[in-house]
Amino acid sequence: MRLSKMHIKTLREVPAEAEIPSHVLLLRTGMIRKLASGIYGFMPFGWRSVRKIEDIIRQEMDAAGGQEIHMSAIQPAELWQESGRWFAYGPELWRVKDRNGRDFCLGPTHEEIFTDIIRNDVSSYRQLPMNLYQIQTKYRDEARPRFGLMRSREFIMKDAYSFDRDFEGLDKSYQDMYEAYEKIFTRCGLTFRPVEADTGAIGGSNSHEFTALSEVGESEIAYCEKCSMAATVERAECVDDAAESEEMLSMEEVYTPGTKTIDEVAAYLHMDKKKTIKALLFVKYDEEGKENGYVAVFIRGDRELNMTKLVNALGIPEHAIQFAEEAAMSAATGCVGGFTGPVGLHDCLIVVDSELEGQKNMCAGANKPDHHVKNVNYGRDYKGDIVADLKLLKEGDPCPVCGAAVKHARGIEVGQVFKLGTKYSQAMNAIYKDENQKDQLIVMGCYGIGVTRTLAAVVEQHHDENGIIWPVSVAPYHVIVTLVNTKEAEQVRIAEEIYKSLTDQGIEVLLDDRDERAGVKFKDADLLGIPVRITVGKKVSEGLVEYKLRRDKDKMDLTIQEAVNKAVQIVRTEK
């Protein structure tokens, strides 16, 4: 392709709205075009790289036994109501009505649609297992779209669904997809880590998130260098401190004026924060958005609440709970803002972190202004309606597997795999007949890859101060031939010769034949990040051209044939 004929608009300045490198560079290269908040279009260079990622996904999915189909992004509400997710998915579900008032949604995912296909088309065990996938545009009405393609309201996703006779079959399907994902992200040039993850609104029993390591990523993962433990912070289990053996003392109310925070009360009473109990107050909502009761959560004062663990313990979607208004909750339950404790609360659900069961003689709010109670003990003085691990696993905390200190890293979620089990087949009556002609529930798995998010993750991991550094496998073009002087006949002849030779060998080549200064061409080549640059300049009179890899600083003068051969070799090796 001749650059003089291409639609390209590069920017020298950093767009004001862009906060992270991938967003900056994809806008500066003109690869994406913003249409509205969280909604982007793709221009020629960007779309070529998206298609390269899609091709890699198709190749590995097909090799693993997947069959590609394509479903509509518009989904009838009835299927979502049947599965129970019309409410559970929350405000991110983009709901629309047609002219007849019938409810639809713009699909954020397609579990219901694929389950509906299989329940109508599969009747016998002989038709299983099966894996269907699609690569399609998805929609999620994000409250705060940001970071360009990282958290957008419209995005391209590959979603696949496996259908098996039993859980043993699901285990194999899950492992097949897990291994296919490792191949996909490796071929895309990503440094990534698969980690245990929460199933979220998708549901199911087990899940792994494939996280591309990056300091700008929104996913935080905890991992152990001594063993194989790795999980998202939301999913990571915590180890409770050992139960204390000291004797229970009698409760004692103490005056603690103005000490509304854990730090303040611990300092005032000269005690370790580990001996305090932290209270967090919430209100729940039902499917119609009406208040549905109060929740008081208690954890040790030095701990942080993991909201994902809390909503899982309550069995409600994340959007169905929020912090309570203290005055209203106080009138209903007897709590007191800043001085709430578990003793004497009424008319609310009490949820207690499992660690508090074994801790003795703790200090908690007295549900009385400017007062706390010392020597509060679980079992004797209060009990929880729900007791569960509610803690956030912090860096340095003991690994739940081996006890070594865990570490944290940030990353970008580029894919996730789920064991759905019978969640959807049971709700939607997706069954098959076994060898004995008995009805059995189909066992399902779900497997997603964010295609456009993967594009952004590649840029995050492969760039420098001058621009993108594309891996060969997903680069919009493999080689750029930079013609220094378009008015010099010999340079033009050699550039055309190299262009034709590479193109004839199946290499995707850009010929920068624009009537621009050499410096502009070099800057654009670096910004666009094409893996190989061959510069045709003054040394053609000596039979030499300049050969440079975008990822390297070094340049070398080679003969024309040597430059062509090296370019072909690296593309074929790394493609």
RODO-2510 file (C-alpha; in nm, 4 decimals, decimal comma):
residues 575
     n   res          X          Y          Z
     1     m     0,0000     0,0000     0,0000
     2     r     0,1300     0,3455    -0,0906
     3     l     0,1106     0,5859     0,1986
     4     s     0,0385     0,8724    -0,0418
     5     k    -0,2929     0,7023    -0,1260
     6     m    -0,3948     0,6090     0,2291
     7     h    -0,6335     0,7816     0,4647
     8     i    -0,4018     0,8724     0,7511
     9     k    -0,3955     1,1590     0,9969
    10     t    -0,1299     1,1531     1,2676
    11     l    -0,1196     1,4005     1,5554
    12     r     0,1947     1,5596     1,6972
    13     e     0,0296     1,6725     2,0200
    14     v    -0,1114     1,4474     2,2925
    15     p    -0,4948     1,4620     2,2940
    16     a    -0,6177     1,6273     2,6141
    17     e    -0,8705     1,3519     2,6872
    18     a    -0,6143     1,0685     2,6722
    19     e    -0,4704     0,9497     3,0048
    20     i    -0,2786     0,6299     2,9317
    21     p    -0,0256     0,5404     2,6587
    22     s    -0,2528     0,3156     2,4527
    23     h    -0,5257     0,5809     2,4383
    24     v    -0,2719     0,8517     2,3510
    25     l    -0,0994     0,6508     2,0804
    26     l    -0,4089     0,5032     1,9179
    27     l    -0,5489     0,8565     1,8844
    28     r    -0,2176     1,0123     1,7743
    29     t    -0,1676     0,7482     1,5044
    30     g    -0,5234     0,8025     1,3856
    31     m    -0,5998     0,4331     1,4367
    32     i    -0,9169     0,5041     1,6342
    33     r    -1,1682     0,7873     1,6116
    34     k    -1,3863     0,8971     1,9022
    35     l    -1,7569     0,9243     1,8190
    36     a    -1,8948     0,9789     2,1718
    37     s    -1,7923     0,9046     2,5280
    38     g    -1,6778     0,5414     2,5368
    39     i    -1,7603     0,4851     2,1681
    40     y    -1,4834     0,4600     1,9088
    41     g    -1,4545     0,3832     1,5406
    42     f    -1,1515     0,2245     1,3739
    43     m    -0,9572     0,3790     1,0880
    44     p    -0,7554     0,1777     0,8317
    45     f    -0,4409     0,1078     1,0373
    46     g    -0,6301     0,0294     1,3549
    47     w    -0,8834    -0,1915     1,1793
    48     r    -0,6067    -0,3971     1,0171
    49     s    -0,4622    -0,4771     1,3605
    50     v    -0,8067    -0,5629     1,4991
    51     r    -0,8514    -0,8082     1,2118
    52     k    -0,5082    -0,9597     1,2808
    53     i    -0,6116    -1,0283     1,6417
    54     e    -0,9423    -1,1731     1,5224
    55     d    -0,7579    -1,4016     1,2784
    56     i    -0,5338    -1,5356     1,5551
    57     i    -0,8401    -1,6005     1,7706
    58     r    -1,0222    -1,7791     1,4871
    59     q    -0,7243    -1,9996     1,4097
    60     e    -0,6812    -2,1134     1,7696
    61     m    -1,0543    -2,1472     1,8378
    62     d    -1,1013    -2,3564     1,5241
    63     a    -0,7997    -2,5697     1,6160
    64     a    -0,9593    -2,6331     1,9578
    65     g    -1,2855    -2,7501     1,8008
    66     g    -1,4856    -2,4274     1,8056
    67     q    -1,7436    -2,3472     1,5368
    68     e    -1,7969    -1,9837     1,4457
    69     i    -2,1458    -1,8376     1,4128
    70     h    -2,2785    -1,4825     1,4329
    71     m    -2,5781    -1,3722     1,6384
    72     s    -2,7570    -1,0386     1,6560
    73     a    -2,6436    -0,7840     1,9110
    74     i    -3,0124    -0,7060     1,9785
    75     q    -3,1598    -0,9559     2,2247
    76     p    -3,5216    -0,9946     2,3409
    77     a    -3,5825    -0,9244     2,7091
    78     e    -3,7781    -1,2474     2,7506
    79     l    -3,4627    -1,4594     2,7364
    80     w    -3,2889    -1,2451     2,9975
    81     q    -3,5958    -1,2551     3,2188
    82     e    -3,6029    -1,6315     3,1819
    83     s    -3,2435    -1,6618     3,3025
    84     g    -3,3017    -1,4122     3,5855
    85     r    -3,0447    -1,1613     3,4621
    86     w    -3,2740    -0,8826     3,3413
    87     f    -3,2463    -0,7332     3,6902
    88     a    -2,9259    -0,8967     3,8092
    89     y    -2,7069    -0,7507     3,5337
    90     g    -2,7838    -0,3997     3,6523
    91     p    -2,7625    -0,0554     3,4891
    92     e    -2,4809    -0,1577     3,2526
    93     l    -2,7382    -0,3540     3,0516
    94     w    -2,8331    -0,1258     2,7637
    95     r    -3,2123    -0,1614     2,7505
    96     v    -3,4146    -0,0435     2,4500
    97     k    -3,7747    -0,0644     2,3280
    98     d    -3,9026    -0,1105     1,9766
    99     r    -4,1925     0,0906     1,8315
   100     n    -4,4383    -0,1603     1,9798
   101     g    -4,3047    -0,1155     2,3322
   102     r    -4,1341    -0,4561     2,3423
   103     d    -3,8206    -0,4696     2,5585
   104     f    -3,4807    -0,5587     2,4150
   105     c    -3,1214    -0,5129     2,5200
   106     l    -2,7981    -0,4502     2,3333
   107     g    -2,6044    -0,7625     2,4217
   108     p    -2,3134    -0,7295     2,6640
   109     t    -2,2709    -1,1072     2,6373
   110     h    -2,4698    -1,3938     2,4840
   111     e    -2,5248    -1,6761     2,7337
   112     e    -2,9023    -1,6644     2,6931
   113     i    -2,8928    -1,6610     2,3126
   114     f    -2,6547    -1,9545     2,2818
   115     t    -2,8440    -2,1542     2,5449
   116     d    -3,1628    -2,0913     2,3486
   117     i    -2,9961    -2,2173     2,0293
   118     i    -2,8781    -2,5394     2,1917
   119     r    -3,2036    -2,6165     2,3733
   120     n    -3,3844    -2,5943     2,0408
   121     d    -3,1261    -2,7789     1,8294
   122     v    -2,9757    -3,0429     2,0592
   123     s    -3,1812    -3,3353     2,1846
   124     s    -2,9421    -3,6304     2,2170
   125     y    -2,6161    -3,7069     2,3956
   126     r    -2,4795    -3,8000     2,0509
   127     q    -2,4742    -3,4281     1,9602
   128     l    -2,2490    -3,3348     2,2521
   129     p    -1,9938    -3,1972     2,3246
   130     m    -2,0206    -2,8772     2,1211
   131     n    -1,8442    -2,5413     2,1219
   132     l    -1,9902    -2,2403     1,9404
   133     y    -1,8271    -1,8985     1,9244
   134     q    -1,8662    -1,5598     1,7630
   135     i    -1,6673    -1,2395     1,7226
   136     q    -1,9108    -0,9551     1,7551
   137     t    -1,9754    -0,6045     1,8848
   138     k    -2,0940    -0,5864     2,2463
   139     y    -2,2493    -0,3053     2,4491
   140     r    -2,2225    -0,2125     2,8167
   141     d    -2,3511     0,1214     2,9400
   142     e    -2,0498     0,1987     3,1573
   143     a    -2,1050     0,4635     3,4239
   144     r    -1,7535     0,6025     3,3692
   145     p    -1,6107     0,5167     3,0261
   146     r    -1,2372     0,5885     3,0329
   147     f    -0,8924     0,4939     2,9096
   148     g    -0,9995     0,4682     2,5473
   149     l    -1,0591     0,1054     2,4499
   150     m    -0,9969    -0,0209     2,8051
   151     r    -1,3379     0,0674     2,9430
   152     s    -1,5675     0,1592     2,6579
   153     r    -1,9402     0,1290     2,6021
   154     e    -1,9072    -0,0466     2,2673
   155     f    -1,6371    -0,3064     2,2038
   156     i    -1,5555    -0,6147     2,0015
   157     m    -1,5495    -0,9437     2,1900
   158     k    -1,5049    -1,3079     2,1096
   159     d    -1,7460    -1,5108     2,3200
   160     a    -1,7612    -1,8901     2,3095
   161     y    -1,9876    -2,1388     2,4839
   162     s    -1,9226    -2,5076     2,5433
   163     f    -2,1988    -2,7624     2,5917
   164     d    -2,1218    -3,0981     2,7543
   165     r    -2,3022    -3,4027     2,8930
   166     d    -2,1489    -3,3774     3,2389
   167     f    -1,9019    -3,1911     3,4582
   168     e    -1,6172    -3,4178     3,3547
   169     g    -1,6775    -3,3076     2,9979
   170     l    -1,6877    -2,9441     3,1112
   171     d    -1,3482    -2,9866     3,2776
   172     k    -1,1994    -3,0951     2,9445
   173     s    -1,3706    -2,8167     2,7480
   174     y    -1,2518    -2,5626     3,0038
   175     q    -0,8936    -2,6901     2,9822
   176     d    -0,9044    -2,6855     2,6025
   177     m    -1,0132    -2,3210     2,6053
   178     y    -0,7600    -2,2328     2,8769
   179     e    -0,4800    -2,3714     2,6588
   180     a    -0,6198    -2,2013     2,3467
   181     y    -0,6162    -1,8690     2,5327
   182     e    -0,2536    -1,9172     2,6318
   183     k    -0,1685    -1,9660     2,2638
   184     i    -0,3769    -1,6674     2,1514
   185     f    -0,2251    -1,4170     2,3919
   186     t     0,1260    -1,5497     2,3357
   187     r     0,0831    -1,5067     1,9602
   188     c    -0,0449    -1,1524     2,0170
   189     g     0,2835    -1,0719     2,1893
   190     l     0,1411    -1,0189     2,5368
   191     t     0,3044    -1,0841     2,8709
   192     f     0,0133    -1,2209     3,0707
   193     r    -0,0842    -1,4211     3,3767
   194     p    -0,3923    -1,6432     3,4191
   195     v    -0,5410    -1,5887     3,7664
   196     e    -0,8430    -1,7160     3,9572
   197     a    -1,1274    -1,4686     3,9265
   198     d    -1,4748    -1,3882     4,0531
   199     t    -1,7551    -1,4982     3,8215
   200     g    -1,9476    -1,1699     3,8571
   201     a    -2,2679    -1,1188     3,6600
   202     i    -2,1890    -1,4163     3,4332
   203     g    -2,2199    -1,6601     3,7247
   204     g    -2,0994    -2,0172     3,7555
   205     s    -1,8554    -2,1913     3,9864
   206     n    -1,4960    -2,1398     3,8686
   207     s    -1,3275    -1,8774     3,6565
   208     h    -0,9837    -1,7657     3,5421
   209     e    -0,9005    -1,4185     3,4184
   210     f    -0,6200    -1,3718     3,1675
   211     t    -0,4444    -1,0535     3,2734
   212     a    -0,1947    -0,8640     3,0578
   213     l     0,0506    -0,7166     3,3059
   214     s     0,0464    -0,3357     3,3024
   215     e     0,0745    -0,0592     3,5601
   216     v    -0,2266     0,1179     3,4072
   217     g    -0,4511    -0,1866     3,4272
   218     e    -0,7721    -0,1744     3,6296
   219     s    -0,7352    -0,5348     3,7462
   220     e    -0,5292    -0,5889     4,0587
   221     i    -0,3940    -0,9371     4,1107
   222     a    -0,2406    -1,1089     4,4107
   223     y     0,0177    -1,3771     4,3498
   224     c     0,2697    -1,5858     4,5381
   225     e     0,6251    -1,6463     4,4221
   226     k     0,6607    -1,9534     4,6445
   227     c     0,3646    -2,1449     4,5011
   228     s     0,1185    -2,1259     4,2124
   229     m    -0,1434    -1,9103     4,3867
   230     a    -0,2618    -1,6247     4,1649
   231     a    -0,6011    -1,4539     4,1782
   232     t    -0,7694    -1,1226     4,1261
   233     v    -0,7846    -0,9263     4,4501
   234     e    -1,1656    -0,9567     4,4403
   235     r    -1,1391    -1,3361     4,4278
   236     a    -0,8328    -1,3960     4,6500
   237     e    -0,9028    -1,5760     4,9754
   238     c    -0,7592    -1,4444     5,3005
   239     v    -0,6097    -1,6351     5,5895
   240     d    -0,7698    -1,5523     5,9251
   241     d    -0,5304    -1,4766     6,2079
   242     a    -0,5178    -1,7611     6,4595
   243     a    -0,7857    -1,7588     6,7300
   244     e    -0,6721    -1,5924     7,0518
   245     s    -0,6557    -1,7964     7,3714
   246     e    -0,6902    -1,5163     7,6263
   247     e    -0,9765    -1,5236     7,8737
   248     m    -1,2908    -1,3283     7,7908
   249     l    -1,3250    -1,0139     8,0009
   250     s    -1,6429    -0,8335     8,0967
   251     m    -1,7693    -0,5705     7,8564
   252     e    -1,6868    -0,2139     7,9553
   253     e    -1,8344     0,1012     7,8080
   254     v    -1,5799     0,3824     7,7681
   255     y    -1,6082     0,7499     7,6825
   256     t    -1,4336     0,8219     7,3494
   257     p    -1,5235     1,1760     7,2434
   258     g    -1,4869     1,2595     6,8742
   259     t    -1,3261     0,9271     6,7820
   260     k    -1,5245     0,8323     6,4728
   261     t    -1,2460     0,6548     6,2855
   262     i    -1,0500     0,3410     6,3708
   263     d    -0,7263     0,5396     6,3816
   264     e    -0,8773     0,7915     6,6240
   265     v    -1,0264     0,5384     6,8660
   266     a    -0,7121     0,3211     6,8630
   267     a    -0,4958     0,6234     6,9411
   268     y    -0,7330     0,7490     7,2112
   269     l    -0,7472     0,4132     7,3892
   270     h    -0,3775     0,3310     7,3237
   271     m    -0,4543     0,0025     7,1550
   272     d    -0,3570    -0,1803     6,8366
   273     k    -0,6032    -0,1405     6,5499
   274     k    -0,6144    -0,5209     6,5396
   275     k    -0,8129    -0,5075     6,8638
   276     t    -1,0868    -0,2905     6,7127
   277     i    -1,3974    -0,3741     6,5109
   278     k    -1,4834    -0,1664     6,2057
   279     a    -1,8484    -0,1143     6,1082
   280     l    -1,9736    -0,0461     5,7554
   281     l    -2,3412     0,0294     5,6962
   282     f    -2,5354    -0,0513     5,3783
   283     v    -2,8864    -0,0544     5,2368
   284     k    -3,0097    -0,3209     4,9924
   285     y    -3,2476    -0,2719     4,6999
   286     d    -3,4972    -0,5050     4,5364
   287     e    -3,5617    -0,5604     4,1652
   288     e    -3,7791    -0,2501     4,1439
   289     g    -3,5079    -0,0307     4,2977
   290     k    -3,6853     0,0025     4,6332
   291     e    -3,5041    -0,0224     4,9669
   292     n    -3,4988    -0,3813     5,0890
   293     g    -3,3418    -0,3749     5,4342
   294     y    -3,0241    -0,2613     5,6063
   295     v    -2,6934    -0,4461     5,6380
   296     a    -2,4299    -0,3895     5,9051
   297     v    -2,0892    -0,5363     5,8204
   298     f    -1,8161    -0,5902     6,0810
   299     i    -1,4491    -0,6599     6,0137
   300     r    -1,1303    -0,6161     6,2144
   301     g    -1,0196    -0,2542     6,2299
   302     d    -0,6961    -0,3002     6,0360
   303     r    -0,8680    -0,4842     5,7523
   304     e    -1,0384    -0,3541     5,4362
   305     l    -1,3739    -0,4776     5,3124
   306     n    -1,3829    -0,6661     4,9821
   307     m    -1,7126    -0,5594     4,8237
   308     t    -1,7146    -0,8510     4,5807
   309     k    -1,6963    -1,0963     4,8703
   310     l    -1,9758    -0,9098     5,0479
   311     v    -2,2221    -0,9203     4,7567
   312     n    -2,1371    -1,2867     4,7027
   313     a    -2,2066    -1,3595     5,0702
   314     l    -2,5391    -1,1765     5,0418
   315     g    -2,6229    -1,3454     4,7122
   316     i    -2,7167    -1,0177     4,5406
   317     p    -2,5832    -0,8269     4,2392
   318     e    -2,3350    -0,5494     4,3072
   319     h    -2,5715    -0,2726     4,1980
   320     a    -2,8331    -0,3822     4,4577
   321     i    -2,6369    -0,2448     4,7547
   322     q    -2,4893     0,0888     4,8504
   323     f    -2,3747     0,2747     5,1601
   324     a    -2,6658     0,3681     5,3852
   325     e    -2,7696     0,7156     5,4871
   326     e    -2,6710     0,7163     5,8545
   327     a    -2,9642     0,9107     5,9951
   328     a    -3,2253     0,6881     5,8307
   329     m    -3,0461     0,3697     5,9309
   330     s    -2,9975     0,4948     6,2854
   331     a    -3,3713     0,5499     6,3302
   332     a    -3,4414     0,1969     6,2067
   333     t    -3,1615    -0,0049     6,3709
   334     g    -3,0102     0,1916     6,6573
   335     c    -2,6725     0,2428     6,4892
   336     v    -2,4811     0,5662     6,5457
   337     g    -2,2553     0,7056     6,2752
   338     g    -1,8922     0,6620     6,3757
   339     f    -1,9859     0,4704     6,6920
   340     t    -2,1663     0,1645     6,5539
   341     g    -2,0992    -0,1779     6,7012
   342     p    -2,2588    -0,5224     6,6721
   343     v    -2,3957    -0,5363     7,0286
   344     g    -2,7584    -0,4236     7,0529
   345     l    -2,8249    -0,3584     6,6852
   346     h    -3,1720    -0,4553     6,5675
   347     d    -3,3776    -0,4805     6,2490
   348     c    -3,0806    -0,5253     6,0176
   349     l    -2,8783    -0,8086     5,8709
   350     i    -2,5511    -0,8513     6,0594
   351     v    -2,2648    -0,9782     5,8449
   352     v    -1,9408    -1,0650     6,0249
   353     d    -1,5976    -1,1390     5,8865
   354     s    -1,4890    -1,4912     5,9786
   355     e    -1,1732    -1,3643     6,1504
   356     l    -1,3752    -1,1998     6,4275
   357     e    -1,5043    -1,5368     6,5484
   358     g    -1,1654    -1,6138     6,7029
   359     q    -1,0628    -1,2702     6,8258
   360     k    -1,1043    -1,1921     7,1959
   361     n    -1,1793    -0,8754     7,3923
   362     m    -1,2282    -0,6444     7,0975
   363     c    -1,3280    -0,2783     7,0996
   364     a    -1,6420    -0,1776     6,9094
   365     g    -1,8797     0,1137     6,8854
   366     a    -2,1383     0,1317     7,1639
   367     n    -2,4217     0,2567     6,9373
   368     k    -2,4098     0,5676     7,1514
   369     p    -2,2512     0,9009     7,0577
   370     d    -1,8893     0,9389     7,1782
   371     h    -1,8789     0,5908     7,3348
   372     h    -1,7196     0,2558     7,2581
   373     v    -1,7376    -0,0831     7,4291
   374     k    -1,4248    -0,2777     7,5244
   375     n    -1,3983    -0,6563     7,5636
   376     v    -1,6578    -0,7455     7,3004
   377     n    -1,6509    -1,1163     7,2108
   378     y    -1,8177    -1,3045     6,9279
   379     g    -2,0658    -1,5691     7,0401
   380     r    -2,1073    -1,4304     7,3890
   381     d    -2,2005    -1,0695     7,3080
   382     y    -2,3149    -1,0820     6,9463
   383     k    -2,3588    -1,3170     6,6521
   384     g    -2,3674    -1,2739     6,2778
   385     d    -2,6563    -1,3667     6,0520
   386     i    -2,3870    -1,4372     5,7956
   387     v    -2,0234    -1,5173     5,8733
   388     a    -1,7820    -1,5243     5,5784
   389     d    -1,4393    -1,4154     5,4583
   390     l    -1,4993    -1,0502     5,3708
   391     k    -1,1413    -0,9237     5,3734
   392     l    -0,9293    -0,7783     5,0967
   393     l    -0,6001    -0,9653     5,0555
   394     k    -0,3282    -0,7008     5,0869
   395     e     0,0275    -0,7133     4,9644
   396     g     0,2400    -0,8797     5,2314
   397     d    -0,0483    -1,0817     5,3767
   398     p     0,0127    -1,4574     5,4050
   399     c    -0,0619    -1,6651     5,0961
   400     p    -0,3783    -1,8750     5,1528
   401     v    -0,2005    -2,1753     4,9994
   402     c     0,1534    -2,1765     5,1413
   403     g     0,1710    -1,8890     5,3909
   404     a     0,4430    -1,6877     5,2147
   405     a     0,3956    -1,3122     5,1732
   406     v     0,1826    -1,2349     4,8683
   407     k     0,2667    -0,9711     4,6119
   408     h     0,0394    -0,7474     4,4066
   409     a     0,0554    -0,6473     4,0412
   410     r    -0,1723    -0,4557     3,8105
   411     g    -0,2987    -0,5740     3,4775
   412     i    -0,5526    -0,5471     3,1981
   413     e    -0,8200    -0,8132     3,1769
   414     v    -0,8036    -0,9371     2,8178
   415     g    -0,9946    -1,2635     2,8570
   416     q    -1,1889    -1,4738     3,1049
   417     v    -1,3103    -1,8337     3,1131
   418     f    -1,6001    -1,9600     3,3255
   419     k    -1,7415    -2,2927     3,4350
   420     l    -2,1103    -2,2114     3,4174
   421     g    -2,2274    -2,5620     3,5038
   422     t    -2,6074    -2,5819     3,4843
   423     k    -2,6819    -2,2184     3,5792
   424     y    -2,8374    -2,1336     3,2420
   425     s    -2,9482    -2,4785     3,1284
   426     q    -3,1505    -2,5209     3,4486
   427     a    -3,3077    -2,1742     3,4273
   428     m    -3,3865    -2,2146     3,0579
   429     n    -3,4559    -2,5909     3,0488
   430     a    -3,1727    -2,6845     2,8129
   431     i    -3,1742    -3,0636     2,8280
   432     y    -3,0663    -3,3673     2,6295
   433     k    -3,1596    -3,7350     2,6448
   434     d    -2,8885    -3,9748     2,7627
   435     e    -2,8328    -4,3371     2,6516
   436     n    -3,1300    -4,4424     2,8627
   437     q    -3,3569    -4,1757     2,7103
   438     k    -3,3620    -3,9843     3,0393
   439     d    -3,3569    -3,6052     3,0424
   440     q    -3,0296    -3,4506     3,1632
   441     l    -2,9253    -3,0867     3,1990
   442     i    -2,6596    -2,9688     2,9559
   443     v    -2,3411    -2,8543     3,1353
   444     m    -2,1999    -2,5264     3,0059
   445     g    -1,8841    -2,3195     2,9944
   446     c    -1,8305    -1,9627     2,8755
   447     y    -1,5132    -1,8094     2,7300
   448     g    -1,4606    -1,4422     2,6411
   449     i    -1,1804    -1,2368     2,4868
   450     g    -1,1898    -0,8596     2,4550
   451     v    -1,0593    -0,8107     2,1019
   452     t    -1,0352    -0,4321     2,1107
   453     r    -0,9101    -0,4400     2,4691
   454     t    -0,6388    -0,6833     2,3580
   455     l    -0,5393    -0,4282     2,0946
   456     a    -0,5009    -0,1633     2,3659
   457     a    -0,3110    -0,4058     2,5920
   458     v    -0,0612    -0,4793     2,3137
   459     v     0,0058    -0,1063     2,2748
   460     e     0,0430    -0,0648     2,6520
   461     q     0,3122    -0,3315     2,6600
   462     h     0,4803    -0,2372     2,3297
   463     h     0,5631     0,1305     2,2982
   464     d     0,8312     0,3868     2,3740
   465     e     0,8521     0,7650     2,3795
   466     n     0,8374     0,7762     1,9989
   467     g     0,5305     0,5631     1,9408
   468     i     0,3980     0,2089     1,9107
   469     i     0,6249    -0,0942     1,8639
   470     w     0,3954    -0,3548     1,7091
   471     p     0,4720    -0,7252     1,7389
   472     v     0,4882    -0,8645     1,3858
   473     s     0,1828    -1,0851     1,4437
   474     v    -0,0612    -0,7981     1,4955
   475     a     0,1094    -0,5090     1,3166
   476     p    -0,1081    -0,3312     1,0588
   477     y     0,1794    -0,3765     0,8116
   478     h     0,5018    -0,5736     0,8414
   479     v     0,7478    -0,3444     0,6627
   480     i     0,7620     0,0241     0,5779
   481     v     0,9843     0,1312     0,2892
   482     t     1,0776     0,4947     0,3430
   483     l     1,1645     0,6788     0,0246
   484     v     1,3759     0,9757     0,1316
   485     n     1,3637     1,1816    -0,1904
   486     t     1,0706     1,1316    -0,4261
   487     k     1,2436     1,3500    -0,6887
   488     e     1,5522     1,1288    -0,7103
   489     a     1,4883     0,8744    -0,9860
   490     e     1,7298     0,6075    -0,8614
   491     q     1,5832     0,6180    -0,5104
   492     v     1,2318     0,5888    -0,6542
   493     r     1,3376     0,2916    -0,8710
   494     i     1,4993     0,1028    -0,5809
   495     a     1,2090     0,1759    -0,3435
   496     e     0,9638     0,0416    -0,6018
   497     e     1,1826    -0,2645    -0,6563
   498     i     1,1929    -0,3442    -0,2818
   499     y     0,8204    -0,2823    -0,2500
   500     k     0,7400    -0,5227    -0,5320
   501     s     0,9847    -0,7889    -0,4164
   502     l     0,8420    -0,7951    -0,0625
   503     t     0,4809    -0,7814    -0,1814
   504     d     0,5398    -1,0708    -0,4217
   505     q     0,6641    -1,2783    -0,1253
   506     g     0,3463    -1,2193     0,0740
   507     i     0,4862    -0,9472     0,3001
   508     e     0,2496    -0,6613     0,3891
   509     v     0,4371    -0,3478     0,2885
   510     l     0,3851     0,0257     0,3173
   511     l     0,5693     0,2456     0,0714
   512     d     0,6078     0,5969     0,2116
   513     d     0,6141     0,7822    -0,1191
   514     r     0,4706     1,1050     0,0190
   515     d     0,6240     1,4354    -0,0806
   516     e     0,7341     1,5080     0,2768
   517     r     1,0612     1,5829     0,4515
   518     a     1,2600     1,2755     0,5597
   519     g     1,2273     1,3763     0,9258
   520     v     0,8470     1,3739     0,9035
   521     k     0,8538     1,0296     0,7442
   522     f     1,0860     0,8887     1,0114
   523     k     0,8705     1,0282     1,2912
   524     d     0,5554     0,8813     1,1393
   525     a     0,7244     0,5449     1,0909
   526     d     0,8214     0,5369     1,4588
   527     l     0,4790     0,6596     1,5698
   528     l     0,2947     0,3981     1,3609
   529     g     0,5281     0,1296     1,4929
   530     i     0,5717    -0,0810     1,1786
   531     p     0,8141    -0,3609     1,2810
   532     v     1,0679    -0,3266     0,9968
   533     r     1,1839    -0,0067     0,8265
   534     i     1,3912    -0,0064     0,5095
   535     t     1,5117     0,3430     0,4193
   536     v     1,6039     0,4193     0,0600
   537     g     1,8315     0,7238     0,0558
   538     k     2,1580     0,8588    -0,0837
   539     k     2,3504     0,5338    -0,0362
   540     v     2,1530     0,3626    -0,3127
   541     s     2,4318     0,4864    -0,5402
   542     e     2,6544     0,2418    -0,3497
   543     g     2,3915    -0,0332    -0,3663
   544     l     2,3013     0,0077     0,0025
   545     v     1,9850     0,0793     0,2003
   546     e     1,9298     0,1288     0,5719
   547     y     1,7628    -0,1570     0,7628
   548     k     1,6145    -0,1063     1,1097
   549     l     1,3828    -0,2949     1,3433
   550     r     1,1402    -0,0655     1,5256
   551     r     1,2149    -0,2419     1,8566
   552     d     1,5914    -0,1891     1,8242
   553     k     1,8022     0,1263     1,8345
   554     d     2,0667    -0,0038     1,5972
   555     k     2,0541     0,0542     1,2222
   556     m     2,2583    -0,1236     0,9560
   557     d     2,3486    -0,0645     0,5946
   558     l     2,2699    -0,3660     0,3802
   559     t     2,2520    -0,4480     0,0138
   560     i     1,9056    -0,4352    -0,1327
   561     q     1,8765    -0,8137    -0,1461
   562     e     2,0112    -0,8556     0,2077
   563     a     1,7533    -0,6100     0,3412
   564     v     1,4715    -0,7875     0,1576
   565     n     1,5872    -1,1292     0,2784
   566     k     1,6147    -1,0190     0,6424
   567     a     1,2703    -0,8580     0,6328
   568     v     1,1136    -1,1718     0,4867
   569     q     1,2893    -1,3924     0,7410
   570     i     1,1779    -1,1972     1,0484
   571     v     0,8184    -1,1670     0,9275
   572     r     0,7900    -1,5358     0,8501
   573     t     0,9554    -1,6298     1,1803
   574     e     0,7413    -1,4054     1,4017
   575     k     0,4166    -1,3867     1,2069
***
